Amino acid sequence: MSRVVAVALCLLLAGCGTAPSTGSDDRPTATTVTPAPVPDQPTAATDAVSPAVALAAEPTCERPPERVVAIQLAALRAENRTAGVETAWRFTAPASRKRVGSLSTFRDLLETAYGELLNATEVAYGPVIVIDDEAQREVEARSADGDGTVFRWVLERQVGGRYDGCWMTTRITRERDREAGPNR
């Protein structure tokens, strides 16, 4: 029995798909590979983004909303605070950037109203909820002393313009402080 036939028989018996076809030179030709389905809920792997990767990231339409949130958070927690804020700004929807006005105003807003995000020692991600072209995700930012503040990221799939089809952040709201109870 030739080696090609033996390998093909082994693959078929093991349930590994169909036998590869052979050309006139008896070498196997490429077979089609079907990718595994993407889970509905994000996994820890989709949340894990190093600050270095985040700071180098640019918006693309291939990223799901949970990845955009993870990139922005990793950037905001990077040692290079200026580069982190600039990265978060890049992933902010154009209409939201226009409302804020400038990168400088955005930086001031983050430092005064969202300091817990910048100074978090740990973050915990909630599930992503997607309805049509809007996605939301809660993130709890925890400080070194264990206090937690919950923020809600809201992202929208952009329509038209340079980022048509891309998920971008439209707003981040402070939901509640874990120690303080309901929204304040």
C-alpha positions in Angstrom: 0.0 0.0 0.0 1.4 3.4 -0.9 2.1 6.0 1.8 -0.5 8.4 0.4 -3.2 5.8 0.5 -2.2 4.7 4.0 -2.3 8.3 5.3 -5.7 8.9 3.6 -7.1 5.7 5.1 -5.8 6.7 8.6 -7.4 10.1 8.3 -10.8 8.7 7.2 -10.8 6.1 10.0 -9.9 8.7 12.6 -12.7 10.9 11.4 -10.4 13.7 10.3 -12.3 14.6 7.1 -12.1 13.4 3.5 -9.1 11.9 1.8 -6.9 14.3 0.0 -7.0 14.2 -3.7 -3.8 13.4 -5.5 -2.5 14.9 -8.7 -0.5 13.1 -11.4 2.7 13.4 -9.4 1.1 11.5 -6.4 1.5 14.4 -4.0 -1.6 15.5 -2.0 -3.2 18.7 -3.0 -4.5 21.3 -0.5 -7.9 20.6 1.1 -10.4 23.2 2.3 -10.3 24.0 6.0 -13.5 25.2 7.7 -12.7 27.6 10.6 -14.2 26.9 14.0 -17.3 28.9 14.9 -16.8 32.1 16.9 -18.4 32.0 20.4 -21.3 34.3 21.1 -19.7 35.4 24.4 -16.2 36.7 24.5 -13.6 34.6 26.1 -10.7 35.6 28.4 -8.5 35.5 25.3 -10.5 38.3 23.6 -10.1 40.4 26.7 -6.4 40.0 27.0 -4.6 42.8 25.3 -1.2 44.0 26.3 -0.6 47.8 26.6 2.0 47.6 23.8 -0.4 45.9 21.4 -3.2 48.4 22.3 -1.0 51.4 21.8 -0.1 50.3 18.3 -3.7 49.4 17.3 -5.7 51.3 14.8 -9.4 50.9 14.2 -10.4 48.2 11.7 -13.8 46.8 10.8 -12.6 43.2 11.6 -12.7 43.8 15.4 -15.8 42.8 17.4 -17.0 45.3 20.0 -15.4 43.4 23.0 -12.0 43.7 21.3 -12.4 47.5 20.9 -13.3 47.8 24.6 -10.3 45.7 25.6 -7.9 47.8 23.4 -9.2 51.1 24.8 -8.9 49.8 28.4 -5.4 48.4 27.9 -4.3 51.6 26.3 -5.8 53.7 29.2 -3.9 51.6 31.7 -0.6 51.8 29.9 2.4 53.5 31.5 2.5 56.1 28.7 -0.6 57.9 29.7 -0.5 60.3 26.7 -0.2 57.5 24.1 -3.0 55.6 26.0 -5.4 58.5 25.8 -4.5 59.1 22.1 -5.3 55.4 21.4 -8.7 55.6 23.2 -9.4 58.7 21.1 -8.7 56.8 17.9 -11.3 54.2 18.8 -13.9 56.8 19.6 -16.6 57.3 17.0 -16.2 60.4 14.8 -19.5 61.9 16.0 -18.5 61.5 19.6 -15.1 63.1 18.9 -16.9 66.0 17.4 -19.1 66.4 20.5 -16.1 66.3 22.8 -14.2 68.8 20.6 -10.5 68.0 20.9 -8.1 65.4 22.1 -7.1 67.8 24.9 -10.7 68.0 26.2 -11.0 64.3 25.9 -7.8 63.9 28.0 -9.2 66.3 30.7 -12.5 64.5 30.7 -10.8 61.1 31.3 -8.6 62.4 34.1 -11.4 64.2 36.0 -14.4 62.0 35.4 -12.9 58.6 34.7 -9.8 58.5 36.8 -10.7 55.0 38.1 -10.2 53.7 34.5 -6.7 55.3 34.3 -5.6 54.1 37.7 -7.2 50.6 37.8 -5.0 47.8 39.0 -7.5 45.2 37.8 -10.5 45.2 35.5 -13.4 42.7 35.1 -15.4 42.4 31.9 -19.1 41.8 31.8 -20.8 40.1 28.8 -21.2 42.0 25.5 -24.8 42.8 24.6 -25.4 43.4 20.9 -28.7 44.6 19.6 -28.6 45.5 15.9 -25.8 48.1 15.4 -25.3 48.9 19.1 -23.2 47.0 21.6 -22.8 47.5 25.4 -20.4 46.1 27.9 -19.9 46.7 31.6 -16.4 46.9 32.9 -15.5 47.1 36.6 -12.3 49.0 37.3 -10.8 48.0 40.7 -8.3 50.0 42.6 -5.4 48.7 44.7 -7.6 48.9 47.8 -10.3 46.7 46.2 -12.9 49.4 45.6 -14.6 48.9 42.3 -16.4 51.3 39.9 -18.6 50.0 37.1 -18.5 51.7 33.7 -20.7 51.0 30.7 -19.1 51.1 27.2 -21.5 51.8 24.4 -20.3 51.1 20.9 -22.0 51.6 17.5 -21.3 50.1 14.2 -20.4 53.2 12.1 -22.4 54.0 8.9 -20.7 55.8 6.1 -17.4 57.6 6.1 -13.9 56.3 6.7 -15.0 53.8 9.4 -18.1 52.4 7.7 -19.0 49.1 9.3 -16.5 49.5 12.2 -17.4 49.2 15.9 -16.4 52.4 17.7 -17.1 53.8 21.2 -19.8 56.4 21.3 -19.9 56.9 25.1 -18.7 55.6 28.4 -20.9 56.1 31.4 -20.2 55.6 35.1 -22.8 53.1 36.3 -22.0 52.8 40.0 -19.4 52.4 42.6 -19.5 48.9 44.0 -19.2 50.2 47.6 -21.7 53.0 47.1 -24.6 50.9 45.7 -26.9 52.1 42.9 -26.1 54.7 40.2 -25.2 58.1 41.6 
